[in-house]
């Protein structure tokens, strides 16, 4: 039973919570051990909250998941994880998220509660509303950044919020397109909102948010306030890595249409993408802390 439970918690998806750590990096507080401890607590709280949401969604959608070519293998849908165990774990992880965040302040706890609340509303209603379904999911990334800033008591940059918003929309619209291609004529029966999307429409949305993501990051990198803050204009050197990362993601979407995993999952095993992210992270750390 342990392995199905671990799979249901989806620890591989915790990588999304690195957005919680973005404020401490760009606020130049990464070497402050007290602040780092608070940031890691915030990361842990969101990992617990994310697993709570995954369990809640899988419990609620287990009958629909059994009709899906991939989701039918999920532990709850397949019956590998008993419902009582899943329910108890969901409650414990939800409570644990707020216990961990107890020392991080009321603002952080409020943002964590909003994150969970939006996901619950999404599961019950918003996932059936075209465009708002994508915006609801993408808001989770923005809330992670805001919560990460609240945990360490720093102001969050408007540039960071803009870049996060556009990147999140890019990821979610891309995921919708993948689902539409993978499920083909059965798409609407598996996810009702897909009946309101088409590949042409999603391609347009992806084009808009792709350009917005790249332009927002480029403007942030060369903005005079950014140069003044970090004391260097070298952040512009990270733009080629951002471009490659976006282009590689688009390659996975359009040139590997038969990939059963969605692009966000596929990228976790795509070595060019992983190496590119590592190089970008190391270059940012060198520019912000060592240049």
N, C-alpha and C positions, 0 to 999 in steps of 0.2 A: 504493500500500500504506500510505502514511502516514496518510491519513484513516481507513481502517478500524482501524488500530492505535490512533489517538487515541480513536476511538469505543469500542473494546474496553476502554480504560483508564478510561472513564467519568469524565472530570474534572468533569462537572457534579455528580457524587455527592460530590465532595470537600467540598461545603458542609456535609455532616454532621460533618466534623471540626472545625467551629467549637466543638464541645463541649470540645475540647482547650484552647481559649483561655478558657473560662469561669472557671477558677480564677484566672488572672492579673487578670481584670477585677474579680472580687469580693474578691480579696485586696488590691486597691488598689495593684497593682505595675505597672500598665500603662505608667507614665511612666519606669520604670527600664529603660534601654536594654539592660543586660546580661541582665536577667530576660526582657525582651521577645524578645531574640535566642534565648534558650533555648526560650521558648514557641513561637516560629515554627519552630524546628528540630523540636520535638515535632509540630507541625502537619504539617510536611513529611514526617516519618517515617510518620505515620498515613495521609497521602495515598498514599505509596508502598505501604504495607501494604494499604490498601484496594484499590488497583488490582491488586495481586498476587492478592488473594482473588477479585476479579471475573474475572480471567483464568483462575485455577484452576477456578472454578465453571463458567465458560463452556466450558472445555476438557472438563471432566468431564460436563457436561450437554448437550453439543452435539447429541446424537441426540434427546433429549427436546425440546430447544428448537426443533428443526425442525418439530415438530408443533404448536407454540404460535402463535396468530395474530399476536402481536407479536414474541416472542423469536426467531422464525425469521429475522428480519431482522438479528439480531446478527451482527457480522463473522465470528466463528468458525463459528457455525451455518450461515450463508449461504455460507461458503467464500470470502468476500472477504479474510479474513486467513488466510494459510497456517499450518498447525499448528506447523511448526518455529519460525516467527517468534514466535508466541504463547507457545510453551514457553520459548524463550530469554528473551523479555521478562519473563515471569513470574518466572523465576529471578533475573534482574538486578534487578528491582524489589524482590523479597523481600530480596535481599542488601543493596540500597541502603537499605532501611528501617533495617536494623541498623547500617549504616555511619553514616548520618546521626545515629542515636541514640547513637553511641559516647561522646559527651561529656555525655550527659544522666543518667548514673548507672545502676547495676545495677537499681534499683527500676523505673525507666522501661522499661528493656530487658525486664525480666521481664513487666511489664504488656503490653508490645507483643507479646511472644511468646505470652502467654495469649490476647490478642485474636485473633492469627492461628490459634492452636491451636483455640479454640472454633469459629471459622469453618470450619476443616477438618473438625472433628468434626460440625459442623452439616451440612456438605455431604455427608458420608458416612453419617450416621445420624440426627441429631437433627431434620433437616428432615421426617422421616416420623413424628415423635412429637408427637401433639396437645398443645397448650399449651406443652410444652417447646420446640417450634420457635420460638414467639414469644418466650419468655423468653431463649432462646439469642441471638437476633438483638438483642433489646433490651439484653442485657448489654454489647454492643459500645459502646453510648452511655455506659454507666456507666464502663466501662474507659477510655474516652477522657477523661472528667473526672478519674478517678483518676490517669491517666498525665500529664495536663496539670499536676496538682498536684505529682506527683513530679518532673517536669522542672524546676520552679521552687522546689522544696523548701518547699512550704507545706502546711499541714494542710487537707484537703478538708472542707468543711462537710457535716454530716449532712443539713442541709436541701437542699443542692445535689444530693446523691446521691438523696434522696427525690424531688425534683422531676424529676430526670433519669430516674429509673426509671419513674415514672408517665407522663411524657411519651413515653418510648420505647415503652412498652407500648401507649399510645394510638395512636401512629403505626403500629406493626406490626399490631395487631388491625384497624385501619382498612384497611391494605393487604390483609390476608387477605380482608376483606369485599369489597373491590373486585375481587380476583381471582375470588372465588366468583361474583359477579354477572356479571363480564365473560365468564367461561368457561362459565357455566351448567351444563348437563348433562355437559359434557366436563371439568369442573374437576378431578375426581379423576384423570383420565388424564394431565393435565398436571402436577399437583402432588398426589401421593398423599395428603398430610395433609389436603387440602381435603375429602376424602371423610368426614372426621370432624367437619367444621364445618358449621354451618347459618347462615343469615342471622339467625335469631332468637337463636341462641347468641352469635354475634359481636356482635349489637346489645347484648346484656346485658353482655358483656365491655367493650365500648366505653363503655357507660353508667358502669360501675364506675370505669374508669381515667380517664374524662373528669372525673368528680366528684373523684376523688383528686388529679388534676393541679391542678385549680383550687384546691381546698382547701389542698393542701400549699403551693402558691405564696403563697396569701393568708396562711396562718399564718406563713410565713417572712417576708413583708413586714411584718407587725405584731409579730413576736416581739421582746420586749424586748432580747434579745442582738443582734438585727439592728440595732435602733435605736441601741443603744450602740456597736456596731462602726462604723457609718457616721456616727454623730453626728447623725442626722436620722430622722424618721419618714415622710419623703416617698416612700419606696419604695412605699407604699400606693397612690400615684397611678398606678403602672404596672399595677395590677390590671385596670382596664377594657380596656387594650390586650391583656392576656393573654386575657381573656374573649372579646374580639372575634376574636383569632387562633384560638382553639379553635372558636368558633361558625362562623367562615368555613371552617375545615377541615371541619367537619361538613356545612356547606352543599355543599362540593365532593363529599363522599362521597354524600350522600343526594339532592341536587337535580340532580346531573349524573351519573347512573348510566351514561350511554353514553360518558363520557370514556374513551378507550382507555388513557391513561396512568394510573398509580396516583396517588393523591392527593399523595404526597410529591414526585413529579415534576411534577404539574400545578401545584402551589403555586409552583414556581419561575418560572412565567410568569403567575401570577395577581397582577395589579397591586395590588388591595386588600390582599392578604396581604403582598406585598413592602413596600408603603408602611407597613403596620402594624408589621412587624418592624423596619424602619428607625427608625420613631418610638419603638418600645420601646427599641431599642438606644441611641438618642440620649438618651432620658429617663433610662435607667439610668446612662449615663456622666455626665450632668449631676448626678444625685443623688449618685452615689458619689464623684465627683471634684470637682464644682463647687459643690454645695449647701452 
